[in-house]
Amino acid sequence: MPNGSLYHHLHEAYTPLSWVQRLNIAIGAARGLDYLHTGVSTQYGVIHRDVKSSTILLDDNWEAVISDLGMSIIGPTKQWNSYVEDDVKGTYGYLDPEYVMTRKLTYKTYVYAFGVVLFELLSRRRAVGGTYHHRLAIWAQECVKEGKLDQMVDPRLKAEIYTKCLSGFTQIAEHCVRIVSKERPTMSELVASLQALLEQHEESIYLEEGEESA
């Protein structure tokens, strides 16, 4: 892909991605993953097994494309509680704790990984920090619980994100990384929620510009 991976831009090139760009990347990636769930056939879907910022590629229009399906497997249905018995595979920092404990792979398994990617987009922090056991998902959950949302925002974005939008985005991401998989949203629900958040952000900009010109 012309623009490489999301990981490269967040953690290596430090590309100045705007909040709107990041929201659009999140929406595009969610749509791609939702298609793997629902667009392959009426009875079966694809479980990716290695969703992370380095497997989300960006085309020349900065549209997200899901890549690296080499570890993917076919799931029996699109219901959250259907699962495949599986040896644990994936990347540390993105692995669903429930999957690690039970070895039951479901469509909600990579919803957890996608939640980690959402927190990467917001904070520009890596999935695993300075020490091997410092995981982004755990840190982010603690920040949400303590109401320290501002601490989670990439400093470059602080002037761009409205408080209501930040609250909505962190709530969406936190639901994705819930320990109990049935408490996580589906990818279809994530697409709708993120799209609504983008529209809310654009409306806030419009209202602010209107007030300034009044």
C-alpha positions as CSV (number, residue, x, y, z in Angstrom):
1,M,0.0,0.0,0.0
2,P,1.3,3.5,-0.9
3,N,1.2,4.8,2.7
4,G,2.3,1.7,4.5
5,S,0.9,0.6,7.9
6,L,-0.9,2.6,10.6
7,Y,1.8,1.4,13.0
8,H,4.5,3.1,10.9
9,H,2.7,6.4,11.0
10,L,1.8,6.3,14.7
11,H,5.0,4.9,16.1
12,E,7.9,5.3,13.6
13,A,7.3,8.2,11.3
14,Y,5.2,10.2,13.8
15,T,3.1,11.5,10.9
16,P,0.8,14.4,12.1
17,L,-2.5,12.6,11.6
18,S,-5.4,14.8,12.4
19,W,-8.3,13.6,14.6
20,V,-10.6,13.4,11.6
21,Q,-8.0,11.3,9.8
22,R,-7.7,9.0,12.7
23,L,-11.5,8.6,13.0
24,N,-11.8,7.9,9.3
25,I,-9.0,5.2,9.6
26,A,-10.8,3.7,12.5
27,I,-14.1,3.6,10.6
28,G,-12.4,2.1,7.5
29,A,-10.7,-0.6,9.5
30,A,-14.0,-1.4,11.3
31,R,-15.8,-1.7,8.0
32,G,-13.1,-4.1,6.7
33,L,-13.3,-6.3,9.7
34,D,-17.1,-6.2,9.7
35,Y,-17.0,-7.4,6.1
36,L,-14.9,-10.4,7.1
37,H,-17.6,-11.1,9.6
38,T,-20.6,-10.7,7.4
39,G,-19.6,-10.3,3.7
40,V,-18.0,-13.6,3.0
41,S,-21.1,-15.8,3.0
42,T,-24.5,-16.2,4.7
43,Q,-23.3,-19.0,7.0
44,Y,-19.6,-18.4,7.6
45,G,-17.3,-15.5,8.4
46,V,-13.6,-15.0,8.7
47,I,-11.8,-14.5,12.1
48,H,-8.6,-12.5,11.4
49,R,-6.6,-13.7,14.5
50,D,-3.9,-10.9,14.2
51,V,-5.6,-7.5,14.2
52,K,-3.1,-4.8,15.1
53,S,-1.9,-1.4,13.8
54,S,0.7,-3.0,11.6
55,T,-1.9,-5.1,9.8
56,I,-4.0,-2.0,9.0
57,L,-2.6,-0.5,5.8
58,L,-3.3,2.9,4.3
59,D,-3.9,3.5,0.6
60,D,-3.0,6.7,-1.3
61,N,-6.2,8.3,0.0
62,W,-5.4,7.3,3.6
63,E,-8.2,4.7,3.5
64,A,-7.7,1.7,5.8
65,V,-7.2,-1.7,4.3
66,I,-7.1,-4.9,6.4
67,S,-4.0,-7.1,5.5
68,D,-2.2,-10.2,6.6
69,L,-4.9,-12.8,6.6
70,G,-2.4,-15.7,6.7
71,M,-3.5,-16.8,10.2
72,S,-7.3,-16.3,9.5
73,I,-9.7,-19.1,9.9
74,I,-13.4,-19.6,9.0
75,G,-15.9,-19.3,11.8
76,P,-19.1,-21.4,11.9
77,T,-21.6,-18.6,12.4
78,K,-21.8,-14.8,13.0
79,Q,-23.1,-15.2,16.6
80,W,-20.8,-13.9,19.3
81,N,-21.1,-17.1,21.4
82,S,-20.0,-19.4,18.5
83,Y,-16.4,-20.4,18.8
84,V,-13.5,-22.4,17.4
85,E,-11.2,-24.4,19.7
86,D,-7.8,-23.1,18.8
87,D,-4.2,-22.9,19.9
88,V,-3.6,-19.3,20.9
89,K,-2.1,-17.2,18.1
90,G,-1.7,-13.5,17.8
91,T,0.5,-10.6,19.1
92,Y,1.1,-9.8,22.7
93,G,-0.6,-6.6,23.7
94,Y,-3.5,-7.3,21.4
95,L,-4.4,-10.8,22.6
96,D,-7.9,-11.2,24.2
97,P,-7.4,-12.4,27.8
98,E,-10.5,-14.5,27.6
99,Y,-9.2,-16.2,24.4
100,V,-5.8,-16.8,26.2
101,M,-7.5,-18.5,29.2
102,T,-10.1,-20.5,27.3
103,R,-8.6,-21.0,23.9
104,K,-12.0,-20.4,22.4
105,L,-11.7,-18.1,19.4
106,T,-14.8,-16.0,18.6
107,Y,-15.6,-13.0,16.5
108,K,-15.4,-10.9,19.6
109,T,-11.7,-12.0,20.0
110,Y,-10.5,-9.5,17.5
111,V,-13.0,-6.8,18.7
112,Y,-10.6,-6.7,21.7
113,A,-7.6,-6.2,19.5
114,F,-9.5,-3.5,17.6
115,G,-10.1,-1.7,20.9
116,V,-6.3,-1.7,21.5
117,V,-5.9,-0.1,18.0
118,L,-8.5,2.6,18.9
119,F,-6.4,3.5,22.0
120,E,-3.3,3.6,19.9
121,L,-5.0,6.1,17.5
122,L,-6.1,8.2,20.5
123,S,-2.8,8.2,22.5
124,R,-0.1,7.3,20.0
125,R,1.1,4.8,22.6
126,R,2.3,1.3,21.6
127,A,0.2,-1.7,22.5
128,V,3.1,-2.8,24.8
129,G,5.0,0.0,26.5
130,G,8.5,0.4,27.9
131,T,8.3,-2.9,29.9
132,Y,7.0,-6.0,28.4
133,H,4.2,-6.3,30.8
134,H,3.0,-2.7,30.5
135,R,0.0,-3.1,28.2
136,L,-1.9,-0.2,26.6
137,A,-5.3,-1.8,27.2
138,I,-4.8,-2.0,31.0
139,W,-3.4,1.5,31.3
140,A,-6.3,2.9,29.2
141,Q,-8.9,1.1,31.3
142,E,-7.4,2.6,34.4
143,C,-7.5,6.1,32.9
144,V,-11.2,5.6,32.0
145,K,-12.0,4.3,35.4
146,E,-10.3,7.2,37.1
147,G,-11.7,9.8,34.7
148,K,-8.3,10.8,33.4
149,L,-9.3,11.0,29.8
150,D,-7.0,14.0,29.0
151,Q,-4.0,11.9,29.9
152,M,-4.8,9.5,27.1
153,V,-4.8,12.0,24.3
154,D,-1.8,12.4,21.9
155,P,-0.6,16.0,22.7
156,R,-0.9,16.9,19.0
157,L,-4.6,16.3,19.2
158,K,-5.6,18.1,22.4
159,A,-6.7,21.2,20.5
160,E,-8.8,19.2,18.0
161,I,-10.9,16.9,20.2
162,Y,-14.1,18.1,21.8
163,T,-14.8,16.8,25.3
164,K,-18.0,15.0,24.3
165,C,-16.2,13.3,21.3
166,L,-13.3,12.3,23.5
167,S,-15.7,10.8,26.1
168,G,-17.6,8.9,23.4
169,F,-14.5,7.6,21.7
170,T,-12.9,6.3,25.0
171,Q,-16.2,4.7,25.9
172,I,-16.3,2.8,22.6
173,A,-12.7,1.7,22.9
174,E,-13.2,0.6,26.5
175,H,-16.2,-1.5,25.7
176,C,-14.0,-3.3,23.1
177,V,-11.4,-4.4,25.6
178,R,-13.8,-5.7,28.3
179,I,-12.6,-8.9,29.8
180,V,-15.9,-10.7,29.2
181,S,-16.4,-11.0,25.4
182,K,-20.1,-10.9,25.5
183,E,-19.9,-7.3,26.9
184,R,-18.0,-6.2,23.8
185,P,-19.8,-4.7,20.7
186,T,-20.0,-6.3,17.3
187,M,-18.0,-4.9,14.5
188,S,-21.2,-3.7,12.9
189,E,-22.1,-1.8,16.0
190,L,-18.6,-0.3,16.1
191,V,-18.9,1.0,12.5
192,A,-22.2,2.7,13.4
193,S,-20.9,4.1,16.7
194,L,-17.7,5.5,15.1
195,Q,-19.5,7.0,12.2
196,A,-21.9,8.7,14.6
197,L,-18.9,10.1,16.5
198,L,-17.4,11.5,13.4
199,E,-20.7,13.2,12.5
200,Q,-20.9,14.6,16.0
201,H,-17.4,16.0,15.7
202,E,-18.1,17.6,12.4
203,E,-21.3,19.1,13.8
204,S,-19.3,20.6,16.7
205,I,-16.9,22.2,14.3
206,Y,-19.8,23.7,12.2
207,L,-21.4,25.1,15.3
208,E,-18.1,26.6,16.6
209,E,-17.4,28.2,13.2
210,G,-21.0,29.6,13.2
211,E,-20.5,31.2,16.6
212,E,-17.2,32.7,15.6
213,S,-18.7,34.3,12.5
214,A,-21.7,35.6,14.3
